[in-house]
Every structure is written in structure tokens, then in C-alpha cells.
Amino acid sequence: MSGLPAPAVLPLRIIASGACLPRLRVPSQHFDQRWNKPDGWVERHSGVASRGHAAADERASWMGAQAARQALQQAGLAPTDIDCILSACGVMEQAIPCQAVLVQRALGLGDSGVPSFDVNATCLGFVVALEMAGSLLALGRYRRVLIVCSDIPSAGLDPDDPLTAPLFGDGAVAMLVERAGDGQASALLATRLRTYGDGAELCQVPTCGTGMRLFDDIDAYRAAHHFQMQGKALYREAARRLPGFLQDLLDSAGTSLAACDVIVPHQASGQALDHLQRVLGLPPQRLVRILREHGNQLAASLPMALHQALIDGRLPRGGQALLIGTGAGLALGGAVLRY
């Protein structure tokens, strides 16, 4: 990948954000009791104290629309002020049509004609959507883009798998972005995405596409419907590639780790967050961690952490954030954002 030109700085400004969490909170004690473990065992091993599980009436599109309405209210705007809807979920609500169409309808824009389409990079969807939105805004295609990341991983988990069942949680985040105006410092300074397809089977859901056909072998199809993750192998591969990737991202942005006010990672796991903090030598206050309260929310995880940093005032206007994460693929992605 050497020899790529330095990325253009994109004049992008986040004007508002919103979030939606399921009504039901599932504490880790639920899993302790299910598996006859002592109190606190699951939290110690997963890093998650509680997570949200969506009910049948809390569909991903509905949660995404709720998060979008919160962002619109914060910005003092109406749904009709949106020029484009970008959905960046890890797992779609259904195969066809795309998730953005369902979010559009849930927002009451089903007859609006507003362009609505998906970006899928699993847990890195927000980073890719941010770059795409910034590029479209810079070209003048749109004035205001709504990015929605809404995922319900609990729907595809094996409830008896101690590695995955307690790690994940459901949730939705929405961000409204515009082209930064003259005199506004907000910008997407750089983005990077690296994909290593040899790791495709480290993290996967084999069904719901054309690779496995329901009536060829119903039992096999049902068994493969659950999320599958080779956690140790995934962690090792990501940890091996992360330092070089991160330095390349910072260099392309013309900045340094010390210049970033906050580091906003994908909340992959407690072990992954501990490793990142240790490798970067970060004090706890510079790393945004929401895993304990929310679990890994797939594509919603990274923007949820960014949303929380904005709520808490940890990223002031004009401040700089490093967004970093891994996803199925294996993929590494990141961005340097001047808020």
C-alpha cells in the first residue's frame, strides 16, 4: 500500500449526534446464573457489566430513526432538512432493501425521494461512512448527510457461547454532518482502511447471503446462523498489525498521538482496549471506554463512544480525536477528526 498520495483534508463538521438504547438492560449476573458461575465471573472475563437487548418492537431501523430524531432535535432541524441518508450497520435488518431505506421510512421520509444507501464495513462502518459523507459534501453533492449506525447483535448470538453471548450489546447512533464553512476549523484530516481477506473466517456469520442455501441443509443453515468468532486469533492478528497502521494514519494526517485530545476506539473487547491503552501509553482519561456499560455494539460501537465523548465534553469544538478500530475481514480502520 506504499506510494498512495496523502489524503485530502475534507471540510466536514459534525453538527449533532443522537443515540438510542433498548429498554431492556441485561446485567452480567444473568449469565453468571445461566452458567452456574460465581457472581462477577462474566464481567471479569468479558469486561461488560451490562448491555442492552432489543425487543421485537425495537427494530434496528426504528432505533436508528430514534437516534436520528434526537440528533435533529439537538440541531434544531426537521427530517426534511436531510439531503442524504447513509446507513453503516454491521448486520442489516433484512437482505433487501438496504437498511437506509428502512431508516428513511421510519423517519417519515418514505415519499421524499431522499437518496438513502448503505455502507458495510462491519464494525468500521462509521469510519467509512464518515469519509464517504465528507467526500460527497466536499464535492457539493449534498449539504447535509445523516449517518446512522444501528445494530442488534443479540439477534444472532449463540446464548450458550461464553465468548460472544455476554460481550455484545444492541444500540443505535446517528450523526448529522455538513461541509465546514469558511472560518470553521472542523475537518476530517485523514482516514485509513486496510483489509486482509485471509482473515475472513476469523469473524463471520456464514448465512443470510447466497453462500449457504436454506433448503440444501436446514440443520447446517440453522447452526451457521449464529455469529462465529475466533477471538484469540483475531486479537493476535489485529495486535500485530495495529502499531504500523496507527503510525501511518497519524503521519497521513500530519499530526501525532500527543496532539489528539481523545482516542475513540471501537469497543471490541476489554482485552483489546487494555492492549491499545498499554501500547499507546495512554492515561485512562484520554481513552474513551464505554464497553462496561454497553458491550460491543458492532458498527454502533465506535460512534457511540464518540457520542459519549461529545456529551461529556471530552472533545471540545476545535479539538482533535483519533478514531481507531478493527472489523471483520480482517480490517483495520481509523480517522483523525478535528471536531
N, C-alpha and C positions, 0 to 999 in steps of 0.2 A: 504493500500500500504506500510505499515511499514515492515521492515525486508529485503528490497531489498538491494543487495550489492552495494557498492559505484561504480559508473560507471568508466570504464577505460578511462584514458585520451587518446584521439585519435590524432595522429600527423598529423593534417590537416592544410593546408596552402592555403588561397585564393590568387591566383596569378594575377587575373584580374577580372574586372567587367564591365558590359555594360548595357545600358538601351535604350529603345525605347518608345517614346510617340506619340500619334496620332497627325495628323496635326491640327485637329480642337480643339480649346480651347473654352469651354463654360463657360462664366462668370456667376456669381450668379445673376446678373441683369436680365439674361434671364428668370430665374424662378420668380424673383420679378414681372416682366411684365406679365408672364404667369398667375400668381395667383393674380394679382392686389394688390401686396404688396408694401409698401414704399421701396425706394432704401436702400439696406443694410440689409433688413429683413432676407433674406435667409442666407446670410453669417453669421449674428449674431447667427442664430439658428442652422446652420449646422457646422459652423467652417471652411467652404470651400469657398474660393473666386473664384476659377476657377478649372476646371477639363477637362481632355481630353476625347473626344468621338471618337471612331474609326469609320472610314468609311467602306463601304462594301469591299473595296480592301485592308483594313488593318486587315487581319485575325489574330487571336491570334498566329498561328504558324508562320506567316510572321513576326509579331512584335518580337516574341521570337527569330527568326533567326537573325533579325537585331541587337538585343541586344547581341546575341552571337558573331556576326561578330565584333562588337565593342570591346568586351572583348578579342577576339582572336587577333585583331589588337594591342590592348594595350600590350598583352603578346608576340607579335611577332611570333604568331603561325598561322597555317592553320587549316581549318576544319578537315583535315585528321590526325591531331595530337590528336584528341579527341578519347578516348577509350570507353566512355560510355556517354549516354545522359539520364539525369534524368529530367523529366518534373514534376513540382509541381504546377499545376494550381488549382484554386478553381472550375472552371467550364470548362469542355472540349469543344473544338470546335465542336466535334461530338461524338456520343456514341462509335463508333468503326470505325477505330482502335484508339489506345490510342494517346494522344496528342504528346508524344515524337516521335512517328513515323512521324507525320506531320512536326514537327520541324526538324527532321533528313532530310526529303525530301527537305524542304525549304532551308536547308544549302547545298544542292547539294550532300548529302551523301546517297541518296536513294538506291544506289547499293553497299554500303560499307560493309554492314553486322554489323556495329557498334551496340552493344546492346543498345536498347532505350526503356524505360518503364516509367510508371507514378507512382507518389506517390500522394495520395489525402488526405489531412487533412484540406481542405478548406483554411482558412486564415493562418494556421500554417504549410502549406506545405513546406515552405523553411526550417523551423527548423527540420522537419522530414527528408527531403532530405539531409540536411547537415549531420545529424547523420548517415544516410544510406551511403552516399558517404564516410564519414570518416571511417566507419567500413569496407567497401569494399576496400578502399585504404590501410588500416592497414593490411588487410588480403593478400594484394598483388594481388588482382583480377584485378585491373586496375592501371594505372599510372596517368591518368588524366581524371577527370569527369567534364562534363558540366552540371550545374544545371540551368534550365530555368523556370521562373515563369512568365507566360503571361496570363492576364485576361482581359476580356471585359464585365464587369458587366452591362454596359449601355444597352447591348442587352437584358437583362432580367428584366429591371426595369419598373415599372408602372410609366409613365411620369407624372401622376397626384397625386402621393403619396408624400406629402411634407416631410415625414420622410426619405424615401430612394432615391428618384429621384435626389436630389441635393448632397447627401452625397458621392456617389461613382464616381470613375473615372477609365479610362482604362489605361493600361500600361504594359510594359514587362521589366524584369530584367534577366540578365544572370551572373552567377559566374563560373569561372574556378577554380577548386580546385585540389590540388595534395597532396601526402603524404609529410609532412615536412621532410626535410633531416636532417642528423646529424649536430648538431650545430645550427639548426634553432629552435627558441622557439615557433613558431606558433603551436597552438593546439586547439582542441575542448575539453575544460576542463570538461564540463558536459552538459547533455541535460535532460530535463524532459517533459513528456507529461501526462496529466491527462484528462480523458474523462468521462463525466457524461451524459449518454444517456437519462436520464429523461428529459433533456432539448432539445431533438431532434427537437421539433416543435417550439422552440423559434426563429430559424433562418433556413429557408429552401426554396427550390424550389421543389415542390412535383412532377413535371413532368419530362420527359426525361429519365425515368427509366421504370421498369416494374410494379410499384405500381399503376399507373393510365394508362389506355389504351385509346388511341386516339378515337377509334370508339365506345367505350362504352357510352361516353357522351362528344361530341366535345365541347360544351359550357363550361362544367366544366373543361375540359382539358385546354382550352384556358385561362380561368380565373386563373387556378393554375399554369400557365406557368411563371407568374411574381414572382420575389423574394419576400419572405414574412419574416418580422422581427418583433418580439415583443420587441421593443427597450428597454423599461423601465425594463421589467422582465429580459432581457438578461444582462443589465447593473447591476442590483441588484445582480444577481446570481454570475456574474464574480467578482464584487467588494467584495462580501462576501468571496469568496474562494482565492482571489489573495494574501493577505499577507502571509498566511501559505504556499502556493505554492511557492512563491518567496523565502522565507527563506529556504525551503527545497532545492531549486535549488542552492542557494548560498552555503549552507552547503555541498552539494554533490560535489561542485567544490572546496571546501576548500578555499573559498575567501569571501569577504564582498562587500557590495554595495560601500563603500568608495574606494575600490581598482579598481573599474570599471571606466575607462576613460569616457565612454559614455554609456547611456542607450538607446537602439534602440527598440522602441515598434512598434507593429502593429498599424497602424493609424486607429483605429476603429471608433472613433468619437472625436469631440472636448471635449465632456463631459468626455469620457473615459481617454483621455490624461491629462485633468486637474486633474482628480481624481488620476491618477498614480503619477503625479508630487507632488500633495498635500500629499498623503500617504507616499511617499518616502522622502519627504522633499528636493526635488531636486532644485537647481538653474536652470534657463532656459537653460543655456549653456550646461548642461550635458544631457539634454533630446533632442533627435533628433525628430523634428516635421516637417513633410512635408505635413500634411493634408490640410493646407490652399491652397497650390499650386497644389495639385494632387487629393485630396479626398481619400477615402478608395478604394484601388486598389485590394481588396481581397488578394490572395496569393502573388501578386507582391508588396504589400504594405510594409511589413517588410524589404525584401531585397532592395527595392527602397530606404528606409530610410538608410540602411546600405551603399548602393552605394553612396548616397549623403554625408554621414559622411566621407567616404573614399576620395571623390572628394574634400571636404572642408578641409581635413587634420585634422579632429577632432579625428580620430582614427589612431595614428601613428603605424608603424610597431613595433610589440612587445607590443603594448597597449592592453588593455582588454575591451571587450564590453559585456554588458548584453543584450541579445535579449529576448524579452518577448511579449506575446500576447494571444489573445483568438480567438476561432473559433467556427463554428457551431458544435453542438454536445450535450451539451456544452463542449468545450475543452479548456484547458489552456496548453500553451507550452512555453518553453524557453530554452535558451542555454547560456553558458558562453564561449566566444571565445577569445583566445589570438591571435591577428592578427599578 
